[in-house]
């Protein structure tokens, strides 16, 4: 497969961007200093043009926060279905609630009347106590709305009955307190307000069930999991609030009795109100969807199983699962609890305690008591002591989920840590906590098993999305990446995608406008992404540090995170943040930031987007960031400096974000646009970044011109510098070459007459066109260049016009029918460049002309034009232009099949591109080298080169490079790998509308199918390739398809049609002056003559093919020719000549590692042994050939070897029968030869080689 010359469509773009830069040659590039961040801030603060806009969307523009429905049941990943979620551990339900729906409803109606009477009494007695009145009011609202509930009626009535039961307890206690004494109720205020909060949430939930509109019903259907989960959460919160109130009110009553002279014995007697007792609870269900945490689960389970009860200190397992909200802490803990090995060891002694409502030590104690089923009325001393005694009785595993709720408040932290240390000191207990943040509670010797959790990998996140939504495509992957693979966010998005009629494409479009606000299903941390983030930001640890949120707002402006360079700048002068290091530490402790592998401080995407929308930085801080990154962007033209190039590579996303932000502010527009243009130079040569900033710059310049503003010149009048860069690349062989020109500063006619606003718009459009063209968005590029030339003409910018025309000429090169128009554009551009004395521009126009000649197969004229350009670049000492010319000359040499000289030019281009730091140029030079190596049969070296080219451009994928890699895999006989790569290349080519590229992919996929014996599939691919080549008028492609058609015709067999196809292909190769193609055509035509037993013409074809293959340096072709020449000698009976040629062929095939070729050569050697009647040697040799062909996957070769083996065994049998009486050995030989012939027939039939199959049938019959 290294024998075929290929012609893929190149990227028609220039070497570098010359619009709006310094114009200095690469070797003279000098970095521009970044403004000193230590200088005092005075008036250099710019307000936003639109103050309502904040950073955060895809282009860091306005974020629109809207609410959308979804659900989730654990900290980050989906757990069990809602109906499987266990009731709250402290759920107190009356006996009536366990009866039928009818009895529940009847009881509810009867109790409602009693409760309403009680509410009247309470309202009258506590008319001056607002926090009592609000509780009474919301209870009344709940009773009234309960009759309007239409869905989930049974569950809602249970909850309402429970509310009334608890309310009686509360109001009875209040009435007792009021009647017993005049003691104020201030001690109960906090608890009453907590009860009110819970009851209000319950009322809101019930109200949603009473709404009968179609939209409300649809929302309830979509969010049924979230609704059910919310009811469970409120149920648990109500339990906790009432238990806390019960204990507090008992204390109030006791205190009251002191003043009334009650005895100590009576006063310290435990007081318990008539509260319904909790029903028994069960462990929360195992998460049903869990991906990407296998390693963590195994680590934690192993630690739990190794817990040693006998060792009081050293072998105790104390686990803290840390990480940000939504990362999967709860899911991980539950997965450990439900692991089969843990379940076997601990059975029912697995306790899961949600601390979500335990915001104080006493509430934490109550939650533990309820979870452990300790009856408060049976406790005669401190409840905590009873809990500790209970835990010490038997081995158990205790999980305290969302422990930050109890531990975060500074006023309670020491008490909670003391309580936790007492629990962890019990050797019988394995303690596991989940906690937001990266800081563990003090006082406990924690098992240091793993760092804070990070997002799952992309494959695992994709599995979550697919499992939940039953959908997964590139839009879904974009959504997953947008939320940084955070499990909670992925699950919420997947729930949205699971709705019937919803598409991932529509969701992706919504994400651009709404981001985190679209994944809303409720207001708790498990059903709302924003609620989860709000919870983290409201942590007492964060609130204690006034700089934390301020610094986070600055950090959120930077999508690539903050490097040590930027952090140092912030430490020296960031306004509004006094202690940057302390702020970073606080944010780390709360897992709001993390450090990536590049040591950048980063914020997970959901948190970053939320902060951008709700906590934007101050104007001073934003202006500070703009100064820093605009200064860095202005150094884009100095990308030749290694240090600058490295920093720009690290900060690409941040630079783009801050340039867009600056463009939308009230900063001077001209300076910002110049920074954008300078940065585009780097973006173009590195392949990094997008056209986002340049598109915003065009819009802002248009707005400025519309309102009559003009741009102030940045320099004093004089010959202005124009860095317009040509858009150089027509179609070339094998891949697209992206190089980069530079130019000497041109002069300009009457610079004072130039309209700078129009010029800048034209420059930005030209720059935009080049960026689009380099990414194969050719229609977009053409639109931008067309607009640019009109603006440059109107502005009087001759240099800009010249480069616009040049770039349009390059685009026209993509269409064979428009070569004359392309040539006219280059000639017009050259005239303008001559007019202003721009030698560099003229050189690029000459290269463009050379590309026109190349497309017309006028190789001598192409070499002349490019040589003249190279001479100009040498004269003006332009290294960038020289590299571009070397690459272009390499293309010409490659097309004309001079692989040795092509290798020479590509090597020189690669060195220059590497020295200048042009990543794209390096990749294209490496691809050129890979193609030259492939054509010279140096397959391993070609693979290294093309893989390095692909790595340089990652994550961008050049499909032409993939195509080249596929051809290398074919040459290495790795057909599965080749098929994967070529299929991907074809998909990308089709996505870009590149007909020629997809046709090349189809052609080689056809060869793979033919090699595997899938004849019809091969024909289909061949026909698709032919159709594309006809559309593009590609003579090389049409010649290649004719060769393949001839091969297929030989398989039928249809010898006259095969001969016709080969002869037509040869004519086309001669017409386009392609010696390597001619060699291929002659080789195939020789095979036809060999099949037709025309040995003289076969020998002539093979010998001429050998001459051309030698001339072009194609070693694999030479070996194949020698093999066939040897076969002709063998068929003619010239044994000595056959042995000589086949030995040379075998040595060559071994040299290049062609296993299938070696099999062909060994097969000919077996034929020589047969001619000499050396049957045993022939049998051994043909078996060796069969092994080689099997190793290479060559089905045709295997069939031919097997057929020959059958013949050899048959001859051995017949010879033995003539020599002596047949014995059992001879009979076995006969059976084996028949079996071999039949197997060969089966293989030939499978691959459509009908002629060979018929021969086998005839041989078997004979």
N, C-alpha and C positions, 0 to 999 in steps of 0.2 A: 504493500500500500504506500510505501514511500516513493513509488515510481511515478505517481500522477502529479503533474503541476496543478496548483489550485489558484483560483482568483476570487478572493472574497472582497466584499465592498468595504472600503476604508472609511474612517471617520473624516469627513471633509471639514476639518478645523485646523486652525493655525497652531504654531508652536507655542507661543505665549500670547497673552493679551497685551495690546499696546495702547488701548484706550485709557487715557488719564493716568499717567505715571511719570516717573522721573526721566525715563529714556536712557539711563546709564546702562552701559554694557554690563553683562553678567560679571565679568572679571573685575569691574570697578564698583560693584555694589557695596554701599556703605550703609550700615544700619542707622536709623533715626532714633535718637534717645526718646524713651517714654517720659512723659512729664513727671517731675519729681513729686511723689505722693506725700512727701513731708511738708511741702509748702502749705501755708495757711490758706484756708478757704475764705475767699472774700465774696466777690460778686459773680464768681464763675459757677453759678447754679442756674440751671435752666428748667423752667416749668414745662409740664406736658402741654402739647397742643390741645389734647382732650384729656382732662383730668380724670375722666371716668375710665380711661383705659389703663390696664395694668398688665404686667408680664404674666404669661402663663399658657397661652394657647400655642398651637403649632408654630405660629410666627411671632409668638410672644406678644400678641395683641390682646384684645379684650376677651375676657372669659365671661361667659354667660352662665350663671348658676341656675339650673332648673332642677326640679325634683322628678325622679323617675323611680319606678318600682323594681325591687328585686329582693332576694332573701339569702340568708346564710345562717348556719346554726352554731358554728364554732368560731374560735378566734380568727381563723382565716380561711379554713377550707370547710366545705360542706360536710356536715355530720349526718346523722340519721334523719329520716323524714320526720316532719313535725309530729305525727301521731306516735312516733317512737320515742320522742323526747320525754324523759321521766318527769313526773310532777315535781314541783319544788320540794326541797327537803323539809321545809317547815310548813307545808300546806296544811291548813286546818279547815276541814270541811265537815259540816253538820251531817248527821246521819240521814237527814231528809234528802240531801243532795245525791245520795247513792241509790235512790229509788227510781222509778220510771219517770219519763218526761212529764206525764200528766200530773203525777204526785208532786214533782218539783214545781211545776207551774202553779198548782193549787196552793202549795205551801207558800210560794213566793207572793201570791196575791193576798193571802191571809196575813203574812208577816209585814207586807207593805203598809197596811193600814195601821198596824201597831207602831211601826217605825215612824210613820209620818206624825203620829201623836207625840212620840218621844222627841222628835225634831222640834216641834212647836214649844215644848217645855224647855228644851236646851236653849233654843233661840231667845226665849224670854229671859231666862236666868243669866245668860252670858251675852246680853246685848251690847255690853261695853268691852267685850273681849273679841277683837276682830279675828284672831287666829282660830277661835272656836267657831265663830259664825261661818267662816269660809268652809270649814270641814262639814258643818251641818248643811250648808248650801249645796256643796257638791254631792253629798249623799242623796239629797232630795232630787238633784238633777239625774243621778243614776237611776233612782227608782222610777222617775217619770219616763225616761227614755227606754227603759227595759221593755215596755209594752210595744215599742216601735221596731224592735230588732226583728229582721226578716231572715237573716242567714246565721248559721252557727248558733241557732236559738238555744239548744240544750246546753251547750257549753257556756253561753252567756248568762243563762238563768242560774247556772251553778255559781258563777262568779258573783252575780248580783246578790244571791242568797248569802254567800260568804261575806260580802261587803256589809250587808245588813246585820249579820251575826256579830261581826267584829265591831261594827258601829255601836251596837247595843253595849258591848263591853266598854268601849271608850266613853260613851255618854253616861253609862252607869257610874263609871269611876269618876267622871267630872262632877256628876250630881252629888256623889258621896263626898267628894272633896269640898264642894261648895257648901253643902249642908252641914258638914262636920265642923268646919271652922271658916275663918275669913282669910285663910292663907292664900297668898297670891299664886297664880298658876305659871309664873315665869319659868320655873324649872321644867315645865312640860311644853313650853312653847316650841322648842326645836323639834320635839317628837311629833307634835300636832301638825306642824308645817310639813314635816316629812310625810305624815299620813295624808295630808291634803294633796301633796305632789303625786303620790301614788294613786289616790282616788281620781285625781284629775286626768291622769294618763288612762285609767280604766274607762272613764267617761268618754274620752276622745276615741278610744277603740270601739266602744259600744256605738257611738255616734256614726262611725264609719259603716257599721253593720246595718244601720237604719236607713241609710241613703239608698233610694231605689232607682236612681238614674242609670241609664245603660253604661255610661262611662264608669260610674262607681262600681257597678257589678263586674265590669271587665277588669278594673283594677284589683278588686278582691279576688277574682279568679287568678290573675297573673301572680299576685303576691300572697297567695293563700298560705304558703310556708312561712313568710314573714309575719303574717297576721297571727297565725297559730303560735309561733314562737314568741311574739310580743305578749300574748295573753299569758303564756307560761312565765315570762319574765315579770310581768306585773303581779301575777299571783305570788311569786316568790318575794317580791319587794313588799307586798302587803303583809306577808307572814312576818318578815323581819321587822317592819315598822311597828306592827301591833305588839310583837314580843318585847321590843324595846320600850314601848309605851307602858306595857304591863308592869315591867320591872321598875321603871321610873315612877309610875303613879303609886306603886306599893311603897317606895321610899318616901314619897310625899305624905302618904297616909301615916307612916310610922313617925315621921317628923312632927306631924300634926298631933299625934298622941302624946308626944313628950310634953307639949305645952298643956295638955289636958290632964296630966297626972297619971297617965297609964303606966302600969308596972313594967319593969324591964323584961320580965318573963313574957308578958303579953306583947310588949313592943317588939321583941326580937323573934317572936313566933313568925315563921314564914307566912307571908300574905300572898294569896293567889286569887286572881279574879276568875270568874266563871268563863274561861276561854276554851273553846273546843280544842281538843288535843290533836296533834298532827297524826295523819295516817302514815303507815310505814312507807318508806321510799325505796327506790331501787337506783342502781348506778346508771348514770347517763349513758345512752347508747354509743356504740363504737361508730366513728365516722365512716360513712359508706364510700366516700370519695377521698382517697388519700394517695397522692403521688409526690415523688421527689424527696421523701424523708426516710427512705429505707435505712440509710447509714445511721441517722440519728436515732431511729427506733431501735435498731440493733444495739447501739452503744448504750442507750438508757436501759433497755431490757437486761442486757448483760450486767450492768451495775446493780440493778434491782435484785437479780438472782444471786449476786455475790454478797449481798448484805449479810453480815455475820452477827446474829443476835448475841452470841457469847462474848464478843469483844465490845466492851462498853464504850470505847472511844474510836479506835483506829479504823475499824472496818464498817463503820456506819455509813449508809448511803443517804446523802442529803443533796438533792438535785434542785437546781434553779434553772428553769427554762426561760431564757431572756430573749428580747427582741422587740421590734416596733409593733404597733397595732396591726392586726390583719395578716400577720406573717405566718400564723399556724401554730401558735404555742398551745392553745387548748386542744386542737386536733392531735398534736403530737402526744400530749399527756394522756388523752383518752385512748390513743392507739397503743400506748404502752400498757395502760390498765387492762385493755382487752386482748393483749397478746396471749396466745394459748398457754405459753410457759408461765407467765405471771398469773394467769387465771388458775392454772393447776396448783401453783404454790400457795396462793392467798385465798382463792375461792371467794366467799362473800365478804372477806375482810379487806375489800378494796373500797375506799371511801373517797368520794369526789365532793369537794365543798366549793361552791361558787362564792367568792368574796365580793362579787360585784356590788352588792348592797351593804356590805359590812364596812362602813366608812368610819368606824370607831372601834376601840378595843372591846367594848361591851357587846356591840353588834357582832363582831367576829366570834366572841365566846358563844353567843346565842346560835349563830350559824353552825358552829362545831357541835353544840349540844343537840340541835335538831338532827344534824347529819348522823351523829352517833346514837340517836334515839334515846337520849338521856332525859328522863322526865324531871322537869324542874321542881315539881311538887315533892319529889322524893329526895331532893337535895337538902341536907341539913347544914352544909357549910358553904364555902365559896364554890361557885359553879365551875371555875377553872380547875380547882383541885379535883373535882369529880371527873372532869374531862381527862385530866392527866392520869388519874387512877384507872379510868376505863381503857385508855390507850395502852397502859402497861400490862393489861391482863393477858393479851394474846398478840401474836405477830399480825401486823396489818400494814397496808400501804395507804398513805394519806396524801391526797392531792389538794392543794389550796390554789384554786384558779383565780386569776385576776387579783393577785395578792397586793398589787400596787394601790388598790382602793383603800385597803386598811393601813398600808405602810407609808404611803405618800404624805399624808398630812403631818407637818412638822410637830404639831402639838401632841400627836399620838405616837410618833415614830419610836421613841425609846420604850414605851409600854408594849407596843406590838413586837418589837425586837426581843424584849425580855420574855414575852409569852412564847414567841417562836423558839427561842433558845431552850426553854423548858420542854417544849414538845420534842425538839430534835435531840434532846439529851436522853430520851427514852430509847433504849436499844431495840425494843420490840417493833419500833415504827420506822418504816421507810418514808421519808418526807420528800415530797416533790411540790415545788411551787412554780406557777407561771407568773411572770411579771414583766410589764412593759418597761423597757429601758435596758441598760447594760450594767447596772449597778446592783449588787446583791445586798440584802439586809445584813447588818453587822451582827456580831455576837454568835455566828454559826460558822463552823468549819465546813464549807461547802465542798462537795465533790467536783473537782474541776474537770468536767467531762467534755465540754464543747463550748465554743464561743456563742455569742448571741446569734439567733437564727437570721439567715439572709433569705432573700427570695429564692424560689425553686428555679431550676434550670428551664430553658425554653421548652424542651421536650415534655417535661413534667407539667408545666403550665398548659401546654397544648392539650395534654391528656385530660387535664381538669376541664378545660373548655369543651373538648369534644364529648366527654362523658355527660356533662350537664346539659349541653345544648344539642348534641347529636350533629354538630356542624363544625367544620374546620377548613378554612381556606386562607388565602393570603391576607384578606381583610381581617379575619379573626387573628391571625398572627400579628398584624399591625396593632390591633387592639391590645393584645397580650404584651407586646413590647412597650406600648405606650404607658402601661402601668407597671413596668419593670418586673413583670412576672410575680407580683405580690398576690398570694393565693386568694385573699379576700376579694380584691379588686377583680381578679380573673373570674372568680365564681359569680360575682354580681353581674359582670358583663355577660357571662355565659347564660345566666338566668334570663337576661333581656333577650338574648339571641334565641332562646328556646321557645319564645312565644310564636305561635303559628302566624305565618305571614311576615315575620320580621326577618330581615336579612343582615348579614354581617357587613355588607357594603353600606347599608343605610346607617347602621350603628357607627361605623367608622366615620361617616360624614357627620354624624351628630357629635362624635367625640371632639372633632375639630372646633365645635362651637361651645359645647357644654362641659367637656372634660369630666372632672370628678362629680359634678352635680347630677350627671345623668344616671349614676349608679346609686340611687336612693330608693329604699324600700320601707323605711321607717326611721325612727330617731335613735335607735339603739346601735351599739357598736357593731353588731353582727349583721345588720341589714342596711346600713348606710355607711358608705365610704367616708363621707364628710363628717359624720358623727364620730367615727373611729378616730379621725385625725383631730377633731376638736377635743376629744377626750385626752389625747396625748398632749396637746398644747395647753390644756387647762390644768395639767399636773402641778401640784404644789411645788415640786422641785423646779419646774420651769418658771412658775410665777415668782419664785424667790429670787431669781436672777433677772434683773430688769433688762440686761443686754441680750438675753438669750433669744427672744423672739425677734428683736431688732436685727441681730446678726443673721438669724434664720431667714428673714425677709430678704436680706442682701444675697445670701447664699442661694436662695430659691430662684434668683434671677439668672443663675448660671447653670444651664442644662448639663454641662460637662463636669460640674463640680468645681471646687476651688483648689487649685494647685498650690504648692508651697510658695511659688513666686507671687501669686495673687494674694495669698494669705499674709505674706510678709508685707505687701503693700497696704493691706487693710490694717495690719497692726501699727503701721507708721502713721496712718492718717485718715482712717474711715470715720466720717462724721456720725454722730448719734450713738456710737458704740464705744464705751470707755475701755472695757476690758475684753478684748477679742478672745484671748486664750481662755479666760474663764467662761465666756459664752460657749465656745467650742466644747469645753469640758462638760458643761451642763447639758448641752444638746446630745453629746455622746452618751452620757449617763441615762438619758431618756430614750435612747435609740432613735432619735430624730435625725441624726446624721450618722454616716459610717465612712470608713476609709477604704477605697477600692485598691486594686492591685497596683495602680500607679501612684498610690499615696495621695490621691485627691480626696478632699472631704466632699462627700456627696449627700444628696437628699433623694430618697426614693420618689419616683415620679408622682404617685398620688399625693404625697405630702407636699411636694414642690408646687404642684398645680394648685392645691388648695391654698397654700400660703400666698402664692402670687395673686390669687383672686381675692383673698380676704385680709391679708396682712401685707400690703405692698410696702416697699421701703420708702423712707422719706425722700423728698426731692434732692436734698443734699447728698444722701447716700447713693442715690441713683446717678446723679451727676458725677460723683466720684468714680463709680464703676465705668461710666461712659468714657471719662478721661483716660483711665487705664487701658481699656481695650481698644479705644480709637487710636491711641498711641501705638499699640501693638499692630493694629490693622494697617497703619500707615507704613509699616516696614515690610508689607507684602511684596513690594517690588525688589526687596533685598533678600529674596528667598535663597539666593546662592550662599548666603552666610549660614553655616551649619547650625549655629546656636539659635538664630532667628527662625530658621526652618523648623527646628525641633520644638521651639516654644509655640509657634503658630500651629503646628500639628497637634499639640496637646490642647490648645485653647480654641480650636476651630469653631466648635458649637457656641462657646461663650462669646467669641468675637462677633459671630453672626447675630446672636441674640442682642448684644449691646449696640451693635450698629443699627439694627432695626429699631431698638428703643430710642436711640439718639435721633434717628430720622423722624420719629413721631413726636419728638420734643421740640422745644423752641430754639434749639441750638442753631447757630449759623449753618445754613444748608450746604453752602459750597464746601466748607471744610469737611463736613460729614460725608458728602458724596465723594470727595477726593479720597477719603479713607476707605470707602467702600470699593472704589476702583482699584486702589492699591492692594487691598486684600484679595480682590478677584484674581490678580496676577498669581498669587500663591495658590489660591483655590484651583485655578486652571491647570497649573503645572503639577500640583500634588494629587489632583483628583478628589480632594476632600472638600466638604462643604456643599452648599446648595446655591441656587440663584435667588434665595429669599430676600437678601439685603438689596441686591441690585434691582429687583422688581419694585420694592418699596421706594427706592431712590428715584426710579422713573416716575412713579405716581406722584411723589412729593414735588419733583421738578415741574411736572405738568400742572399741579395745583398752584405752584408758585407763579408760573407763567400766566395762568388763567386770572390770577388776581393782580397781575401787573408788577410783580416783584422781579427784580433782576439779580443775578449773582455777581457779587463783587469779585474782581480778579484777585487771585491768590498771590500773584507776583507782579512786579512792575512791568509796564509794557515793554515788549521786546520779542524776539523770535520765540514763540511759545513751543513747548515740548509736547509732542503728540505721541503717545505710545500705542497707537492703533496697531493691532497685530493681525496678520492675515489668518484666514481660516483654511489652512492648506490641505486637504487631502482627498484626492479622488480614489477610485477603486484601485486596489493593488492586489498582488497575489497573496493568498493564504490568510491574511488578517488585516486589520486596520492599523495604520501607523499613526501614532499621535506624537508629534514632536513639538518643538517650540521655537519660533523665531524671535530674534531680538533685532533691534535696528538702531542705526545711528540717528541722532537728533536731526530731523528735517528742518528746512526753513519753511516759512509760510508767507504767502502773498498777503500784504496789507493786514497784519494781525489786528490792528486797531478796529477793523471793520467786523470782526468776529463777534457774534452774539453768544456770550459765554453760557447763558442759560440753555439755549438751543444746542450749543456744542456739547454741554455736559449731558443733556438728554440723549443726544446722538451717540456719545461715547458709551453711556450706560446701556443703551439698546444694542450697540455693537458688541459690547462685553457680554450682555445677556445672550445674544445670538451665539457667540462662541462657546459659552458654557453649555447652552442647549445642544449645540452641534456635537460637542465632545461627548455628550451623553446620548447621542443618536436621536435627539428630538428634532429631526430635520425640518419638519413643517413649521415648528415654532421658531427655529433658527431663521428660516427664510423670511418669516413675518417680521422678526426683529431687525434683520439686515435691511429689508426694504424700507422700513420706517426710519432706520438710522440714516440711510443715504439721503432721504428727503430732508431730514433735519440738518444734516451736515451741509447740504447744498443751500438750504435756506439760511443757515448760520454763516456761510462763507468759509467753511472749514474744508480746504482742498484735501488735506491729508486724510481727514476722516472719510471723505467721499472715496478716496482711492482705496482705502482698506475695506470699506463696505463693498465696493465693486469686486475687489479681490475675493472676499468671503462669499459673495453671491456666485462668483465664477467657480469656486470650489464645490458649492452645493450642486451646481449644474453638471459637474463631472459625474454625478451619480447616475445620470441618464444618458445612455449612449446616443439617443436621438438629439441631444442638446449640446453635443461637443462643440459645434460651431459657435453657439451662443456663449458657451463657457470661454472659448478662446477669445471672443470679442470682449468679454468682461475683463480678462487679464490684460489684453492690449490697451483697453481704455484706462485701466488702473496704472499700467506702466507709463502711459503718457502723462498722467497726473503726477506720478512719482518723479518722472524726469523734469516736469515743470517746477516742482518745489525742491529738486535736488536731493531727493531721498534715495540714496543708493541701496540701502537695505531693503526698502520697499520694492524697488525694481528687481532685486535679487529674488525676492519671494514671488514676484510676478513671473520671472523666468522659470522658477520651479513649477509654478502653476501651468505654464505653457508646456513644460516637459511632461507634466501629467496628462495633458491633452494628447501629446504625441504617443505617450505610452498606451493610452486607451485605444489609439488607432493602430497599434502594433508597429509604430515607426520608431524603433528602438534607437537607431543612430541619432535621430533628431532629438529624442528624449535625453540621451546621454550628453549631447552637445549643450542643450539648454541648461541642464542641471550643472554641468561642468562650469559654464559661464557664471552661474549663480555662486558656485563655490569659490570661484576666483574673486568675485566681488566681496564675499564675506572675508576671505583671506586679506584682501586689500584694506578693509576697514577694521580688521582685527575683531570680528564679531563671532565669538565662540558659540553663542546660541544658534546663530544662523548656520555656522559651519556644521554643528551637530545635526541640524535639520536637513542640510544638503547631503550629508553622509547617509542619513537614513533613507532619503529619497533615492540616492544613487544605488543603495543596496536593493531597493525595490526594483529598480530597472534591471539590475543584474539578475535578480531572482526570476523576474518575469521572462527574461531572455535565457533562462536556464544556465546561468553561470554561477553555480552555487559557491564556488571557491571565492570569487571576487565579491559576491554578495556578503559572504561571511566576513571578509576583510572590512567592508564599509560599515556593517552593523557593529563590528567590534569597536571601530573608532567612534561611532556615534554613541555607543554604550558608555565608553570612558568619559566622553564629554558630558553626557547627561548625568552620569553619576557624580562627576566633579561639581556640577552646577546644582545638584539636588533636584533635578526634574524627575519626579517619580513616574509620571506617565511616560515621559520620553524613555526612561530606563526600561519600563515594561514593554514598550513597543520595539525597542532595540533587541531585547531578549527574545521576544516573539519572532523577530526576523532571524536571529541566530538559530532559534529552535527549528524554524522551517528549513533553513539552509542545512542544518545538521541532519534533519529528517531526510532530505533529498539526497544527502551523501551517505545515508544508511547508518548514521551514528545515533541509534535510537535511544540509548540510555542517556547520552549527553543532551539530546533534544528534549527528553522528558524533564530533566533537571532544569533546563532553561525555561521551558514554558510554565512549569510549576512555579518557578521564581517570579515570572511575569504576573501570574495570577495572584500570587501572594502580595506583590507590591501594590496591586490595585484593590485588594480586599478592603472593605466589604463589597465594593463595586465589582461586578463580574462582566468581563468583556466576552461576549459569546464567540467572537472569532478566535480568541485564545482557547476557549473550551473546545471549539472545533479542531484546532490544531492538536490539543491534548488527546482528543478522540482518535485522530489519525495516528498519533504515536502509540496509543494503546493497541490499535489494530496491527501496527508494525511489530509490536511485541507479542502478538497473538493473544492478547487479553481482551477477548471479545465482549465479555460481560461488562467490564469497565468501560470499554469503548462505547457500547450501546447506551449506558447510563449518561455518559458525558455528552454524546452527540444528541441524545434526546433532549437533554437540558438546553444545549446550544440551540437546537431547533426551536424549542419553546420561546427562548429569549429573542431569537431572530424574528419569529412570527409576531411576538408582542411588539417589537419595534417596527414592524412592517418591512423588514429587510428580506426581500424576495430572493436575492442572490445568495445570501447567507443560508437561508433555510433550504434552498435548492442544493447547496453543497452538502448540508447535513443529510438530506434525503438520499443523495448519491452514495454517501459512505454507509448509511444505514442499509441501503440496498446491497452493498458488498458484504456487509456482515450477515444479512439474511441469506445471501447466496452461499456464503461460506458454511453456514449452518444447514444448508439444504432446504431452506424455505423458499422455494422457487416463486410461488405466487406473491408472497410478501415482498420479495426482491423486485418483482415486476411492478408492483404498486408503488414502491418507493422510487423506482426508476422513472416511472411515468410522471410522478409528482415533480421530480427534479427536472425532467425535460420541459414540463409546462412552465416552470419558473424561469428556466434558461431562455425559453422562447420569448417570454414576456420581457426579459432584460436584454435580449439580443446578445447573449453571451456565447461567442463561438467556442471558447474553451470548454464551457459547460456542455454545449451540444455535442462536441467531439467526444467528451468523456462518456456521455450517455450512449452514444453510438458504440463505443467500445464495450460498455456493459451489455448493450443489446446484443452485440455479436456473441458475447460469452453465453448469454441465455439461449441464443439460437443454436449454438453448438450442443447445448444440453438436450435439445428437443428430440432428435437432432434435425436441423434444417441448415445444411451446409451452404447452399447458395445464398440464403438470407444472411447467414453469419459473414460470408465473404463480402457481401454488399455493405454491411454495417462497418466492417473493419476498413474497407477501402474508402468509404465516405469519411470516416473519422480521420484517416491518414491525410486525406485531401484538406480537411479543415486545419489540422495541425501544421501542414505545409503553408497554408494560406496565412496563418497568424505567426509563422516563423518560430514555432515552438519545438526545438530539437528533442526535448525530453518527451513531449507528446508524440512526436514522430516515432521515437524509439518504442513507445508503448504500442502504437498502432502496428508497427512492423512486427513486433514480438507476437501480438495476437494474430496477425495475418499469417505469420509463420506456423502457428499452431494449427490454423485452418488447413494450410497446405500439407502439414504432417498428417492430419486426419484424412486428407484426400489422397495420401500416398504420393504427393508430388514433391519428392525429396529435394530435387534441385532448387525449386523455387522456395521451399521451406528453408534450405540452407542459406540461400541468398538473403532472405528476410531476416533470419537470426543474426547473420554476420553484420548486416547493416545496422541492426538494432544494437549489437554489441559495440560498434564504432560510435554510435551516438551516445550510448550510455557511458562509455569511457570518456567521451568528449565533455559530457556534462558532470562527470564525477559521481554518477549514481552507481554505487557498488552493488546494491541488491539487484538492480537491473542487469548488471554485467553477469552476476552469478546465475540469474535465471536464463540469460541467453546462452551461457556456457552449458547449462544443463540440457537445453533443447538441441544445441549443436551436437552434443554427445549422443542424444537420442537419435538424431538423424544418422550419425555415423554408425550407431548400433544397428539401425534398421537397414543400412546399406551393407552391413557385414564388416565394417572397418573397426575391428575390435580394439586395436592399439590406439587409434586416434580417439575412440570413444572413452577409453580408460584415462587417457591424458587429460581430456577436457573435463571429464566428470571429477577427476581428482582436484583440478583447479576450482571447479564450482563448489565442491564440498568444503575445501579449505576457506573459500570466500564466505560461504554461508555460516561456517563455524565462527569466522572472524566477526561477523556482524550479529551473531546470536539468532539467526533465522532458523528456528527448529523445523518448521514446515519445509523450508528449502532443503535442509539437510535430509529430511525424509524423502524428498524428490530425488536427491542425488543418490542416496543409498538404494532406492528403487531401481535406478538405472544400473547401479553396480550389480544388483541381483540379475538384471537382464543380461549383463555380460556373462555372468556365471552360467546362466541358462544356455546361452549361445555355445558355451564351451562344455555343455552337458555335465556341469558340476552341480548336481541337483541338491546335495546336502548343503553346500556352500550357498546356493541360491535360496534354499529354504531359510537358513539362518539369517541371511541378509535381508530377505523380504520381511521376515518377522521383526527385524530391527527397524526397517522402514515403517512397518505398521505401528510399532511403539512410538516412533517419533511423530507420526501423523496423528496418533491418538492424543499424545501430549499437547500437540498444537491445536487440536480441535478441528483438524482438516478432514471432514467427512468424505469428500471425494477421494482424497488420498487414501483413507482407510479402506474405502470400497475397492479401489484399484489394487491395493496391496492384498486384500483378502481374496480377490478374484485370481490374482497371480499365484497366491499361495495354493489355492485350490487346483490350479493347473499344474503346479509343481508336484503336488501330492498325487495327482492323477497320473502324471508321467512316471513318477516313481513306482506307482502300482503297476502300470502297464509294462514297465521295464522288468519288474520282478516276475510278472506273469510269463514273460518271454523267456527269462533265464531259468526258471525252476517252477515246480508245481506250486500254485498259490497256497499259502498257509494262512493261519489266523492273523498274522501281522499284515499281510497284504490285504486281507479283507478289511482290517481296521483302516488302512490307508485309503481304500476306496470309499468307505463311509465318511472319513474326514474330508476328502476332497469334495464330495457332494455337499457336505455341510458348509464348507467354505464358499463354494460357488453360490449356494442358496443365500448365505448371509450377504455376500457381495451384491447379489441381485436385489435383496431387500434394501440395502443401503443406497444403491443407485436409484431405485424406484423412489425412495424417500426424498432424494434431492432433485428428482426430476430429470436425471440423466437417462433418458429413455433408450438411447442407442446402446449405451453400455449395459443397461439392464437386459435388453434383448439378446445381446451377445452372451451374457451369463446364462440366460435361459437356454439358448442354443447349445452352449457348452455342457450344461447339466443334462440336457436331453441326449447329447452325443455320448 
